[in-house]
Amino acid sequence: MSSGTTREESGEYEVRVGRHLDDRWGEWFGDLTMTREPDGTTTLRGRVADQAALHGILIKIRDLGMVLLAVRRFDD
């Protein structure tokens, strides 16, 4: 964590999972944009309110039995 950054800060995140998600799961991930990649993975991207919200997304991925490939935060 860099100086000046708090755990409560919102941010733009990209989460990549190891298979394609069906459209029906789009609502489950709220405002995140879901993109099925040509390599068979799915990328979820969007603004996350705070670290608790990010952990909630990761729990949903775990509950679906998905393989988490990457989590990336983009600077504003």
Rosetta blueprint (number, residue, H / E / L):
1 M L
2 S L
3 S L
4 G L
5 T L
6 T L
7 R L
8 E L
9 E L
10 S L
11 G E
12 E E
13 Y E
14 E E
15 V E
16 R E
17 V E
18 G L
19 R L
20 H L
21 L L
22 D L
23 D H
24 R H
25 W H
26 G L
27 E H
28 W H
29 F H
30 G L
31 D L
32 L L
33 T E
34 M E
35 T E
36 R E
37 E L
38 P L
39 D L
40 G L
41 T L
42 T E
43 T E
44 L E
45 R E
46 G E
47 R E
48 V E
49 A L
50 D L
51 Q H
52 A H
53 A H
54 L H
55 H H
56 G H
57 I H
58 L H
59 I H
60 K H
61 I H
62 R H
63 D H
64 L L
65 G L
66 M L
67 V L
68 L E
69 L E
70 A E
71 V E
72 R E
73 R E
74 F E
75 D L
76 D L
